[in-house]
């Protein structure tokens, strides 16, 4: 089952594998928790007594709070459709730091490739998609019937290829994934969520920290990221630190395959990538930290 928010760069597909390669401890920090896939998996793991999540993106933290901690804020049964205008208005309010939980839902559920920037539906099918959504989610039977008649008229007068594209209602599907996340149990180990820059955090209260930074030389996220400054922080931390990346100048302790959705400019095709888990110590130190959780088949991997 998919874990976490609809989010660009989500670790949902490999979250269990990554957490299995992190050492046990009392208190662990997910310093760039993003969509929350690793955060939720950590909170469900028996290896940790306390889990804290942090992210610099205010909309991300607000939405995670709504589905993991202060629940009941999101309308799932009869959601309002998110048009192109609604989507970009929500982005503007988030940019102005004057936004609601619905703006957060629009940003992450109505964006192409979960990038939080590009509207989900193309202009040629937006109207049909929104009508189909309202046919399923409107509050009253009469409203649903009205949109059903509109939808039926569209289907009977459209080309076959357009009909096929109407079958998948991504916005509704992503709302359903949020609802499943909100219903998760066994998250009592999730202590709190914070919103800070990783360069301003106090790491002294934590036993281990995990970073999922924006990958170097890939598409930009919402914020610019200084990788060289981060490398200095990572190597200087006095606690065991782990990071996910494609390539980094540190000890690689694990490698994972992940399927990635390509950008809108090249269509909706997918590709498989290899992500790696890096440690700010030596491989021998990593083995000691892992203790009985160390897999004898694991070996140090080259970062080159």
N, C-alpha and C positions, 0 to 999 in steps of 0.2 A: 504494500500500500504506500502511496505517495505521502511523504511526511513534510510538514512545513508549509510556508506560504508559497503562492505562485511567484517565483522570484528568479531573475536572471542569475545564472551561476549557481543555482540551487544544488546542494549536495544530497538531495533526497535519494537519488539512485544508489549512492555509495555510502550513505551515512552510517549504516551498521558496520560496514567494513572499516571505515575510518575510526570509529569509536572503539572497535575491537583492537586497534593498534595503539590506542592511547593508554598509558599506565593508570593503575588505580590510585586514588588519593582521597583525602577528605573533602577538599574544596577546589573546584575547577572553574576556570573562566573561559567562556567562549567570547573572545574579545571583538570579533566581527561577525555577529550572529546572523546577520542578513535575514534570509527567509526562515531561519529557525530549525532547519532539518537536523543539524548537528546538535543544537541546543535541546531539542525535544528528545533526541536519541540519548544524549547524556543524562537527561532527567529521568529517563526510563531505565537506565542502566543501574545495576546493583553495585557497580565499582565506585560510585561517588555518593557521599553523604549530602553534599550541597553543590548546586550548580547556579552560576550567575551568567546572565547574557548581557552583552553590550553591543551597541551599534551607533554610528554617528548620524545615521539617517533618521530623522524624527518620525516620518511616516511609517517606517518599518517598525520602530519600537512601539508606536501607538497601536498598530494593527496586531502585533504580537501580544501586547498587553490585553487587547480585546478578545483574543481567541484562547489565550493561555491562562490569564490571571483574572482580570475583571470582565468576566464573560457576560453575554446577554445584550451586547450593544449593537449587534449586526442583524439586519432583517434578512432571513434566509428563505422564508416561505413565500413572501410576496415582494421580492426586491424590485427597486426601480431600475428600468433599463438605463444603460450608460451610452448616450450618443457621443458622437465625435466632439460636439460642443461641450457636453458635460465633462468629457474626459480632459480636455485642455483647460477648462475652467478649474477643475480639481487640481491639476498640476500647478496652475497659477496660484491658487490659494495655499498649496503646500509650499511653494517657493516664497510666498509672503509670510509663511509661518502663522497662518490664520485659517486652519483647516479642521474638518470634522472627520469622524471615523469613516463616513461614506466616501469622502475624498480619498482616503487611504485604500478603501476597497476598489474604487474606480482606477486608481493608479496601478494597482497590482493585478487586478482581475480583468481589466479592459485594455491591456497593452499587448502588443505583438511580441512574442518570444519572451514575455515577462520582463521586458526591458524597462518598464515604467516610463517610457518616453513616446513610443509610437502607438497610435490607436490600433486596436485589434482588427477591425474589419475594414476592408477596402471600400472605397466610395461606391463601387458598383453593386455591392451586396449588403451595405450597412442597413438600408431600410428593411430588407427582407429578414435579416438576422434579428433586428430589434422587434419586428412583428412576431417572429417565431418565438422569441423569448417571452413576450407578453402573452402569447397564446398559452404558454405553460404556467406562467407565474402571476397573472393578474389576480386581484383579490376576489372578484365575484365571478360566478358562472356566466353571467351575461357578458361581462367584459372578455372573458376567455373565448366565448362563442364569437364575439365581434372580431377579435384578432384571428380566430380560426378561419372565418370566412375570408378575411383579407389574405391570409396565408394560402388558403386553398386556391383563391383566384390567381395568386402569383405563381404557384406551382403548376397550374394547368396552362399557364400562358408563357412559361419560361423555357429556356433551352435546357436540355438534359444535364449538361455539365454544371449549370448554375444550380439545378435541383440538388445535385450531389453535394455541392458546397454548403447547401442550407442545412444538411443533416447534422452538422457538428456545431453546437452552440457553446463556444469556449467560455463565454462569460458565466453562463449558468453552471457549467462544469467546474469552473474554478471556485465559484461560490460554494458549491457542494463540497469541494475539498477543504475549504475553510471551516465549514460546518463539521466535517469529520474531525478536523483538528481540534475544534472547540470541545468536542465530546470525549476527547482522550482522557483517560484516567491515569493514575500512578505518576502524576507530575508533582507530587508533594516535595520532591527534592529541588525543584526550581525555586530558588530563594528570592530573586528579584531580577529586574531588567534595568539597565542604565543606558544613558545616551551621552557618550563622551568620545573625544578623539583618543585613539589608542596611545598617542604620545602624551596624553594628560592623565592617564589612569595610574592609580596606585596599585601596584602588583603585589605588595607585601603581604596581603591577607590571603593570597591564593597559593596553592601547592603546585598547580600546573596551569598553563595557559595555552589555548589553541587559537590560532589566527587563520582566518580564511580571507586573505587580502585580495583586492582586485589584481588579477594576474598581469604580469608585466607584458607589454607589447600586445595587449588585447583591447577590445572595444572599451571605451570609457564608461565608467559608472556615473553616479550622480555627482561624485566629488573627485577632484584631482588627487592623485596619490603619489607620494614621494617614496619610491622603493629603496633608494640608497639610505635615506634616513631610517626607514623601517629596518633594513638589514643591520644597521648599527644598534638599534633598540633590541632586536632579536638576539644578537650575539652578546649583548651586555646584560641581559636579564639574569638575575641571581636564582631564578627558579627554572625548572624544566619547561621549555617552550617548544611548541610544535606549530608548523605552518603547512598549508596546502599550496602547491604551485606546480607549474609545469617543469621549471628548472630554477634552481637556486643554489648558491654556494655554501650549502650546509650538508649535514649528514642525512642522507636519504634512508628512511627505515621501512618504507612501504610504497607500493605502486598500485594504482587502481585504473580500471577502464570505465569510461563514462560516455554516454551518448549525449551529444550536444546539438541543439537546434540552431541553425545558421541564421544570420541576420535577414531582415525583410528584403534587402536589396537583391539577395540571391535566392529568394523563394523560401519555402518552408522545409527544405531538405535537412537531413541530419548527418552528423559524422561522429565517429568514435574517437575519443581522445584519451590519452594516458595522463592521469594526475598523480602527483607524488606527495608523500608526507615527509617533511623535513624536521630535524631535531637540532637544537642548539648545543648539543653535547656530542660525545663519541658514541659509536655503536655499542661498545662494551657497557657504557653507562646506561644506555637505553635498555639493554638486556637486564641489567640489575633492577632498573625501575619497573620493568614489566613483571618481574618475578614469575609466578606460576602462569601468568597470562602470556608469557613469551612463547611463540610458536617456533619450535625447533627448525622448521622449514624456512623461516625468515632469514634473510641475509642482508648485509649492507649493499645498497645499490648505488651505482655511480650517478652523479647529477649531470654528467656531461652527455 
